[in-house]
């Protein structure tokens, strides 16, 4: 697979590298920095500001300079001693390729470039300053704004599924909000292609993906599953978390008492939700994935999409600004 790995274009020109590329040119980050060391604030603070870190790496922000917007740069974890290079690079390239494919949607964080400095691989992305999790836990969103946010998230995931891609790590901290007040879904490290173009068959996946609290029962059950229906479950849990201000269970396994109560009496939880959404969220949280709504059905269902898009109040968001996570 051929990629353009050109950090000069990503950082220091107005031209974003094309998504379909014809050359493979890993360019050392230090070389890129030396080209504009006297002209760019980014170069003077090349380590950036840490936004978040996790198992796969760390993300730093770099400030805007001139006509260039601020960037977020993910630095992937180093290759382990003795680790096969193909094995190490495979998830990095998968994340970059899928993120680049999806970047045309305004609700998905834009991914610009992938490059190496000879020691680490880095991925440059659009910077979004607000984290949905902070807005929710801080009680910053009105009911109308919650409807608006989830209308946008549902639209994003429906777009992904339409391209045959499932996220598999949907959770509160993987939704950012941009300066325009619109959501940005981030982190495609667990994303999978479940459908080949021009074919209808869904490729099931195996293994645990994503955060335990948002993982569907079948994801934790050790059996192959439909990844797009696992996304639907995660979205249902996210909505419940938003309304309750906490997640309803730690994991969807029978030894979790909260989940066990839900599995035997789901109505007890659903009664805590807005009346007009109880039935639909209940359908998203069906334990049997075959009974769940699909994203297509969700988007076509007007009761889940009542608000217009981009309706978050930016002045209030600015007052709630907090360090965010791209992991």
GUKOL-674253 format. One record per residue (C-alpha): chain; x, y, z; residue in one letter. Coordinates in nm, 2 decimals, padded with zeros to 4 digits. Example, Ala and Ser with C-alpha at 12.3 -4.5 7.8 and 13.67 -1.06 7.14 Angstrom:
! residues 2
R   unit       px       py       pz   code
R      A    01.23   -00.45    00.78      A
R      A    01.37   -00.11    00.71      S
//
This chain:
! residues 327
R   unit       px       py       pz   code
R      A    00.00    00.00    00.00      X
R      A    00.15    00.33   -00.11      X
R      A    00.12    00.64    00.11      X
R      A    00.26    01.00    00.09      X
R      A    00.44    01.05    00.42      X
R      A    00.53    01.41    00.38      X
R      A    00.53    01.61    00.70      X
R      A    00.65    01.93    00.53      X
R      A    00.32    01.95    00.34      X
R      A    00.12    01.87    00.66      X
R      A    00.29    02.13    00.88      X
R      A    00.42    02.41    00.67      X
R      A    00.22    02.45    00.35      X
R      A   -00.14    02.53    00.27      X
R      A   -00.17    02.21    00.07      X
R      A   -00.31    01.91    00.26      X
R      A   -00.16    01.59    00.12      X
R      A   -00.40    01.40   -00.11      X
R      A   -00.57    01.10    00.03      X
R      A   -00.48    00.87   -00.26      X
R      A   -00.10    00.89   -00.29      X
R      A    00.16    00.75   -00.53      X
R      A    00.49    00.77   -00.34      X
R      A    00.63    00.64   -00.01      X
R      A    00.86    00.91    00.13      X
R      A    00.92    00.89    00.51      X
R      A    01.08    01.23    00.60      X
R      A    01.25    01.28    00.94      X
R      A    01.07    01.52    01.16      X
R      A    01.39    01.70    01.25      X
R      A    01.45    01.76    00.88      X
R      A    01.11    01.91    00.85      X
R      A    01.17    02.13    01.15      X
R      A    01.50    02.26    01.01      X
R      A    01.33    02.39    00.70      X
R      A    01.13    02.65    00.88      X
R      A    01.30    02.70    01.21      X
R      A    01.31    03.07    01.18      X
R      A    00.96    03.12    01.05      X
R      A    00.72    02.90    01.25      X
R      A    00.62    02.91    01.62      X
R      A    00.55    02.54    01.58      X
R      A    00.92    02.48    01.53      X
R      A    01.02    02.67    01.83      X
R      A    00.80    02.44    02.05      X
R      A    00.85    02.12    01.86      X
R      A    00.76    01.90    02.15      X
R      A    00.41    02.06    02.17      X
R      A    00.17    02.05    02.46      X
R      A    00.06    01.71    02.59      X
R      A   -00.31    01.65    02.54      X
R      A   -00.34    01.28    02.63      X
R      A   -00.17    00.95    02.62      X
R      A   -00.26    00.58    02.62      X
R      A   -00.14    00.24    02.52      X
R      A   -00.09    00.32    02.15      X
R      A    00.09    00.66    02.20      X
R      A    00.06    01.02    02.30      X
R      A   -00.10    01.33    02.14      X
R      A    00.05    01.68    02.16      X
R      A   -00.10    02.01    02.03      X
R      A    00.09    02.26    01.83      X
R      A   -00.03    02.62    01.82      X
R      A   -00.15    02.80    01.51      X
R      A    00.10    03.02    01.33      X
R      A    00.03    03.27    01.05      X
R      A   -00.25    03.13    00.83      X
R      A   -00.19    02.78    00.95      X
R      A   -00.43    02.63    01.20      X
R      A   -00.34    02.46    01.52      X
R      A   -00.26    02.09    01.49      X
R      A   -00.28    01.78    01.70      X
R      A    00.00    01.53    01.65      X
R      A   -00.02    01.17    01.76      X
R      A    00.32    01.00    01.84      X
R      A    00.28    00.63    01.82      X
R      A    00.45    00.40    02.08      X
R      A    00.79    00.27    01.99      X
R      A    00.84   -00.07    01.83      X
R      A    00.91   -00.33    02.09      X
R      A    01.25   -00.51    02.09      X
R      A    01.21   -00.82    01.87      X
R      A    00.88   -00.71    01.73      X
R      A    00.83   -00.77    01.36      X
R      A    00.82   -00.45    01.17      X
R      A    00.51   -00.55    00.96      X
R      A    00.33   -00.64    01.28      X
R      A    00.43   -00.30    01.44      X
R      A    00.33   -00.09    01.14      X
R      A    00.01   -00.27    01.05      X
R      A   -00.22   -00.11    01.31      X
R      A   -00.06    00.23    01.25      X
R      A   -00.12    00.22    00.88      X
R      A   -00.47    00.08    00.93      X
R      A   -00.56    00.37    01.17      X
R      A   -00.41    00.63    00.93      X
R      A   -00.58    00.48    00.62      X
R      A   -00.92    00.46    00.77      X
R      A   -00.90    00.80    00.94      X
R      A   -00.79    00.95    00.61      X
R      A   -01.08    00.78    00.42      X
R      A   -01.33    00.92    00.67      X
R      A   -01.19    01.27    00.70      X
R      A   -01.42    01.42    00.44      X
R      A   -01.71    01.42    00.68      X
R      A   -01.72    01.75    00.89      X
R      A   -01.80    01.55    01.21      X
R      A   -01.48    01.34    01.19      X
R      A   -01.15    01.48    01.29      X
R      A   -00.94    01.55    00.98      X
R      A   -00.62    01.34    00.94      X
R      A   -00.35    01.51    00.74      X
R      A   -00.03    01.31    00.72      X
R      A    00.18    01.02    00.86      X
R      A    00.55    01.05    00.89      X
R      A    00.85    00.93    01.09      X
R      A    01.15    01.09    01.25      X
R      A    01.34    00.76    01.24      X
R      A    01.25    00.67    01.60      X
R      A    00.87    00.72    01.61      X
R      A    00.58    00.74    01.37      X
R      A    00.36    01.05    01.40      X
R      A    00.02    01.14    01.26      X
R      A   -00.09    01.50    01.22      X
R      A   -00.46    01.59    01.26      X
R      A   -00.70    01.88    01.30      X
R      A   -00.71    02.02    01.65      X
R      A   -01.04    02.04    01.84      X
R      A   -01.03    02.22    02.17      X
R      A   -01.33    02.08    02.36      X
R      A   -01.40    01.73    02.50      X
R      A   -01.76    01.61    02.51      X
R      A   -01.69    01.42    02.83      X
R      A   -01.59    01.74    03.01      X
R      A   -01.91    01.92    02.89      X
R      A   -02.13    01.64    03.01      X
R      A   -01.97    01.58    03.35      X
R      A   -01.97    01.95    03.41      X
R      A   -02.34    01.98    03.34      X
R      A   -02.27    02.22    03.06      X
R      A   -02.52    02.09    02.80      X
R      A   -02.89    02.17    02.79      X
R      A   -03.14    01.90    02.68      X
R      A   -03.16    02.06    02.33      X
R      A   -02.78    02.06    02.31      X
R      A   -02.77    01.69    02.41      X
R      A   -03.02    01.62    02.13      X
R      A   -02.80    01.82    01.89      X
R      A   -02.48    01.65    01.98      X
R      A   -02.63    01.30    01.94      X
R      A   -02.79    01.40    01.61      X
R      A   -02.44    01.48    01.49      X
R      A   -02.28    01.17    01.63      X
R      A   -02.55    00.94    01.48      X
R      A   -02.49    01.11    01.15      X
R      A   -02.12    01.05    01.17      X
R      A   -02.15    00.69    01.26      X
R      A   -02.41    00.63    00.99      X
R      A   -02.17    00.78    00.74      X
R      A   -01.89    00.55    00.86      X
R      A   -02.11    00.24    00.83      X
R      A   -02.21    00.35    00.48      X
R      A   -01.85    00.33    00.39      X
R      A   -01.82   -00.01    00.55      X
R      A   -01.62    00.11    00.85      X
R      A   -01.70    00.05    01.22      X
R      A   -01.54    00.25    01.49      X
R      A   -01.54   -00.01    01.77      X
R      A   -01.42    00.24    02.04      X
R      A   -01.71    00.49    02.07      X
R      A   -01.71    00.65    02.41      X
R      A   -01.75    01.00    02.56      X
R      A   -01.38    01.08    02.55      X
R      A   -01.36    01.00    02.18      X
R      A   -01.59    01.28    02.08      X
R      A   -01.45    01.63    02.06      X
R      A   -01.61    01.96    01.98      X
R      A   -01.45    02.21    01.74      X
R      A   -01.44    02.58    01.75      X
R      A   -01.75    02.58    01.52      X
R      A   -01.96    02.41    01.79      X
R      A   -01.98    02.08    01.59      X
R      A   -01.87    01.74    01.71      X
R      A   -01.56    01.56    01.59      X
R      A   -01.53    01.19    01.64      X
R      A   -01.17    01.08    01.70      X
R      A   -00.94    00.78    01.75      X
R      A   -00.97    00.51    01.48      X
R      A   -00.71    00.28    01.63      X
R      A   -00.98    00.01    01.68      X
R      A   -01.17    00.08    01.36      X
R      A   -01.23   -00.20    01.11      X
R      A   -01.35   -00.24    00.75      X
R      A   -01.64   -00.48    00.78      X
R      A   -01.76   -00.46    00.42      X
R      A   -01.59   -00.47    00.08      X
R      A   -01.70   -00.22   -00.18      X
R      A   -01.99   -00.34   -00.40      X
R      A   -02.06   -00.64   -00.17      X
R      A   -02.33   -00.67    00.09      X
R      A   -02.18   -00.93    00.32      X
R      A   -02.07   -00.81    00.66      X
R      A   -01.73   -00.94    00.78      X
R      A   -01.77   -01.03    01.15      X
R      A   -01.48   -00.96    01.39      X
R      A   -01.36   -01.12    01.70      X
R      A   -01.19   -01.00    02.02      X
R      A   -01.25   -00.72    02.27      X
R      A   -01.23   -00.37    02.13      X
R      A   -01.28   -00.04    02.30      X
R      A   -01.36    00.06    02.66      X
R      A   -01.54   -00.20    02.88      X
R      A   -01.82    00.03    02.99      X
R      A   -01.93    00.09    02.62      X
R      A   -01.86   -00.26    02.49      X
R      A   -02.16   -00.47    02.38      X
R      A   -02.23   -00.81    02.54      X
R      A   -02.12   -01.00    02.23      X
R      A   -01.79   -00.81    02.22      X
R      A   -01.71   -00.94    02.56      X
R      A   -01.85   -01.28    02.49      X
R      A   -01.57   -01.43    02.30      X
R      A   -01.77   -01.49    01.98      X
R      A   -01.75   -01.33    01.63      X
R      A   -01.99   -01.03    01.61      X
R      A   -02.12   -00.77    01.37      X
R      A   -01.90   -00.46    01.44      X
R      A   -02.16   -00.21    01.33      X
R      A   -02.42   -00.34    01.58      X
R      A   -02.15   -00.31    01.85      X
R      A   -02.12    00.06    01.75      X
R      A   -02.50    00.10    01.80      X
R      A   -02.48   -00.05    02.15      X
R      A   -02.19    00.19    02.24      X
R      A   -02.40    00.49    02.12      X
R      A   -02.69    00.38    02.33      X
R      A   -02.46    00.36    02.64      X
R      A   -02.31    00.70    02.56      X
R      A   -02.66    00.86    02.55      X
R      A   -02.75    00.70    02.88      X
R      A   -02.42    00.82    03.03      X
R      A   -02.50    01.17    02.91      X
R      A   -02.85    01.18    03.06      X
R      A   -02.76    01.02    03.39      X
R      A   -02.42    01.19    03.43      X
R      A   -02.26    00.85    03.48      X
R      A   -02.23    00.52    03.30      X
R      A   -02.50    00.26    03.38      X
R      A   -02.25   -00.03    03.44      X
R      A   -01.89   -00.11    03.44      X
R      A   -01.92   -00.39    03.18      X
R      A   -02.19   -00.58    03.01      X
R      A   -02.13   -00.91    03.19      X
R      A   -02.37   -01.09    03.42      X
R      A   -02.13   -01.06    03.72      X
R      A   -02.18   -00.68    03.70      X
R      A   -02.48   -00.63    03.92      X
R      A   -02.59   -00.31    03.75      X
R      A   -02.58   -00.48    03.41      X
R      A   -02.76   -00.79    03.55      X
R      A   -03.04   -00.57    03.67      X
R      A   -03.07   -00.41    03.33      X
R      A   -03.07   -00.74    03.15      X
R      A   -03.36   -00.87    03.37      X
R      A   -03.56   -00.54    03.39      X
R      A   -03.44   -00.29    03.12      X
R      A   -03.75   -00.07    03.18      X
R      A   -03.60    00.04    03.52      X
R      A   -03.32    00.21    03.34      X
R      A   -03.52    00.33    03.04      X
R      A   -03.77    00.51    03.26      X
R      A   -03.49    00.75    03.37      X
R      A   -03.45    00.87    03.01      X
R      A   -03.66    01.13    02.82      X
R      A   -04.00    00.98    02.74      X
R      A   -03.98    01.02    02.36      X
R      A   -03.65    00.83    02.34      X
R      A   -03.71    00.54    02.58      X
R      A   -03.83    00.30    02.31      X
R      A   -03.55    00.38    02.06      X
R      A   -03.27    00.38    02.31      X
R      A   -03.41    00.05    02.44      X
R      A   -03.39   -00.09    02.08      X
R      A   -03.03    00.03    02.06      X
R      A   -02.95   -00.15    02.39      X
R      A   -03.11   -00.49    02.30      X
R      A   -02.88   -00.76    02.43      X
R      A   -02.95   -00.97    02.12      X
R      A   -02.77   -00.77    01.85      X
R      A   -03.01   -00.90    01.58      X
R      A   -03.29   -00.71    01.76      X
R      A   -03.10   -00.37    01.76      X
R      A   -03.17   -00.08    01.54      X
R      A   -02.92   -00.02    01.27      X
R      A   -02.77    00.32    01.21      X
R      A   -02.97    00.35    00.90      X
R      A   -03.29    00.31    01.10      X
R      A   -03.17    00.55    01.37      X
R      A   -03.10    00.83    01.12      X
R      A   -03.43    00.78    00.95      X
R      A   -03.61    00.79    01.29      X
R      A   -03.71    01.16    01.34      X
R      A   -03.75    01.12    01.72      X
R      A   -03.38    01.07    01.76      X
R      A   -03.29    01.37    01.54      X
R      A   -03.49    01.66    01.66      X
R      A   -03.23    01.93    01.68      X
R      A   -03.04    02.12    01.41      X
R      A   -02.67    02.07    01.37      X
R      A   -02.39    02.29    01.51      X
R      A   -02.60    02.44    01.79      X
R      A   -02.36    02.43    02.08      X
R      A   -02.29    02.77    02.24      X
R      A   -01.93    02.86    02.17      X
R      A   -01.90    03.12    02.44      X
R      A   -02.01    02.88    02.71      X
R      A   -01.78    02.61    02.56      X
R      A   -01.48    02.85    02.58      X
R      A   -01.55    02.89    02.96      X
R      A   -01.55    02.51    02.99      X
R      A   -01.22    02.45    02.80      X
R      A   -01.02    02.17    02.94      X
R      A   -00.73    01.94    02.84      X
R      A   -00.86    01.69    02.59      X
R      A   -00.77    01.34    02.47      X
R      A   -00.71    01.20    02.13      X
R      A   -00.64    00.85    02.26      X
//
